[in-house]
Structures are given as C-alpha cells and as structure tokens.
C-alpha cells in the first residue's frame, strides 16, 4: 500500500514528461499501424504518391526542392533533434546527468546496450559490406514507445525505474547523434560546412552575449539547417547544435531553454513523430514469406533489438554492480531491470531513421529487410518487456490507495 506524499519539483517534472511521452507513444503506434494498413490496401498507390510529391521552397535564388518524405525526415526530424538537444543540455546542467553519481549506472547500461546489438548485427552481415552499413539500426531506443509501455502499468512502476530508463535513453540519443554525424554523412561540401560553422558561431556568440530572445536563435538555426542540408552532413544535426546555444538561464531567473522545451513537447510528441512513423512505417507485406525473416539484415536487426539490448544492458550493469562500482537504485530489482532492458529493444522511430540513412544509396531489398526487422524486433521486445514487467511489478491491488 503506497501512501501519498508531496512530490519534489523534479519528480513532478519527470512525471509530466513521462505522461506526455507515454500518450505520444500510443499515437505513434496508431500512426504506424495506419501506415502498414494503407500500404497493404488498394490505397497503397496513394500512399506512395503522397510521399513522392515534390515540395519546393524558394526565396530569391535559394531554392530547396525535395519529395515530401525527405521534408519529413530532414526537416521535421530536425525539430525533433532540436528538442533532444534541449533535453540533453538541461539534463547535464540541472537534471539527471548533472553529477557523476547519477550518470554511471545508466551510462554503463547504455554502453552495453549499444555495443552488443551492433556486434550481433555485424555478425549476421559480416560478409556483405553494403548490409554491414546497417550496424547502427538496432542500437537505438524509441523512448516514446518504451514509456508508453511502462505507462500501461500505471502507479506500479516506481519512479527510479522510469528515471533509469529516461537517463539511459538520453545516452542512446547522444550515441545516435554521434553515429549519424560520423558514420552516415555523405560527400562533404566544405563551402556549406564553412557557412554552417559561421551560423553556429553566431549562435554561440548570442549565448555568450546573454541574448535570450528565442526568435534570434531560430533564425540562425534555419540558416544552420540549410547549410548543413547542403554540406553532406545529415541536416537533423543542425537541430542539436543550435539547441546547445539556447541559454539555460536569463538574468531575471527564467529559463528560455525550459520554456522552449515545454512548448515543443506537444507538437513533437503528437504531430512530428506520428507523421514520421506514418511516412516511414508503410511496409508492404506483398511477397513476404517466412523466408523473408531469414534475410541476414532482418535477422541481425531482430536479434540486435530483441536479444542484444537486454543482454548488453543487464550484462554491463551486472558487471558494474558486482564489481562494486555502482548500486541498483531503490525499487529497481534485477527482474524489473530485465523488463526495462527489453523495453529498450523497442527501436522503432530511431531505428527506422538510421535505417533510412544506412541504405539510402542501397537497393530496395535492404529497405524492405530493414523495416521488417525493425517492426518484428521492436514488437517482440515490447511483448517480452510487458510479460517480464507484469510479473515483476506485482498486481495493481497492491498499489491502490
């Protein structure tokens, strides 16, 4: 029986974030299901035609013309990465990553949860240099889906367990940003990079001068995004870079960063991510057989998400705890840790995003195989996470007030 008590401001902020992300995860699932249904219906031609529709924006001599799908993946997802950048900066300055003691356990878990899935995928695809480019696909965690799954258990989930998942996911996001920047960039344009560097320097200068007008940073961010888009580095990284320039505190004590983060959470969770899921999850099942699951790319992703994530997270945390480096937080048992580790195997949004970058110059066979692997692997991990957490969290009656 839990007794009611006063929540700290930090706990309240975390609960609000979790509730928003959980609801967004359910909408994300609905968008993904809708995409699969439409892609396998008589309206599939309309789905494809919509995503291939060319959308152009022109201001004077500057023109950007791309299919709608790329506007979603390069444009709207830059806003998503901007929000990630804001969250990461806040967590390092004032949140769950502000002291070494807070970051060791989830940091160790994240490291194992990235290395093992990548190694498993590489083992399946070692002899295919093109397929091997997809090693980053099973590394990712979809925090919205993972929190939505935890939300199914309501008050039975202790806050330290949710915080552990959130913090580990932040490390996953940081790793995904580095992976995209280092391994999934194309031929570089040094001129565009120079323009981007100048725009970024402008953002840093505004920060150092104490400018708190968000509009100024947004304008510089747009210039940075256009430069990065034409540089060969993936455009979404511009969102992260300009986010790090947003001031944490103003002279009057308010937080421009927190205000912007709060304003963006709803449109990102309830519009941008569902749109991304709808645009990228439309997997046509025509021609798929059991043999399709035997493709090395598909198997590598499924095994990486379903097995690699929990083995990597629990294994690395286990070594750290047994060696005396860290201790498990209160109310975080080994069984619950296993359940959360399976939830981290829900890679969906970020895995699809990295897959698109890994195979954008490959054949359609890789596109089909990677999406099938992401969907099956994420679904299997979600089911196992639900089963383990259901067994380890006890009955709802024990937590009624």
MOJO-V272458 format. One record per pair of residues at least 6 apart in sequence whose C-alpha atoms are under 7 Angstrom apart, sorted by the first residue. I is the first residue (numbers start at 1). J is the second residue. Records with the same first field share a line. If there is no record, write none. Layout:
I: J  J
This chain:
1: 398  399  400  401
2: 399  401
3: 401
18: 147
21: 144  147  148  269
22: 144  145  147  148  151
23: 148
24: 144  269  270
25: 144  145  148
26: 148
27: 270  274
28: 273  274  277
31: 274  277  278
32: 277  278  281
35: 278  281  282
36: 281  282  283  284
38: 44  47
39: 47  282  283  284
40: 284  285
51: 67  68  69  279
52: 67  68  69
53: 67  68
54: 65  66  67  68
55: 65  66  67  68
56: 64  65  66
57: 63  64  65
58: 64
69: 279
72: 276
73: 276
74: 235  236
76: 272
77: 236
78: 235  236  237  238  239
79: 239
80: 268
81: 236  239  240
82: 239  240  243
83: 261  264
84: 240
85: 240  243  244
86: 243  244  257  261
88: 170
89: 244
91: 97  98
92: 98
96: 102  167
97: 103
105: 317  326
106: 164  167  168
107: 168  171
108: 316  317
109: 168  313  314  316  317
110: 168  171  172  313
112: 312  313  316
113: 308  309  310  312  313
114: 139
116: 308  309  312
117: 138  139  304  305  308  309
118: 135  136  138  139  304
120: 300  303  304  308
121: 135  300  301  304
122: 132  135
124: 296  300
125: 131  132  296  297
126: 132
131: 297
133: 358
134: 355  358
136: 354
137: 301  351  354  355
138: 301  304  305  347  351
140: 172  176  347  350  351
141: 169  172  344  345  346  347  350
142: 346  347  348  349  350
143: 169
145: 346
146: 343  344  346
150: 157
155: 399
156: 393  396  399
157: 393
158: 331
160: 329  330  331  332
161: 332
165: 340
181: 233  234
184: 357  358
185: 232  233  234
186: 232  233
187: 232
188: 231  232  233
189: 231  232
190: 231
192: 227  228  230  231
193: 227  228  231
195: 227
196: 224  227  228
199: 220  223  224
200: 224  242
203: 217  220  242  245
204: 245
207: 245  246  247
212: 247  250  256
221: 242
224: 238
225: 235  238
228: 234  235  238
229: 235
246: 257
247: 256  257
248: 255  256  257
249: 255  256
250: 256
277: 349
283: 371
293: 299
295: 369
297: 369  370
298: 369  370  372  373
299: 373
301: 373  374  377
302: 373  374  376  377
305: 345  346  347  377  378  381
306: 342  345  377  380  381
309: 341  342  344  345
310: 338  341  342
313: 341
314: 338  341
320: 326
321: 327
335: 392
336: 389  392
339: 385  388  389
340: 385
342: 381  382  384  385
343: 381  382  385
345: 378  381
346: 378  381  382
347: 374  378
348: 374  375  378
351: 374
352: 371  374
355: 370
359: 366  367
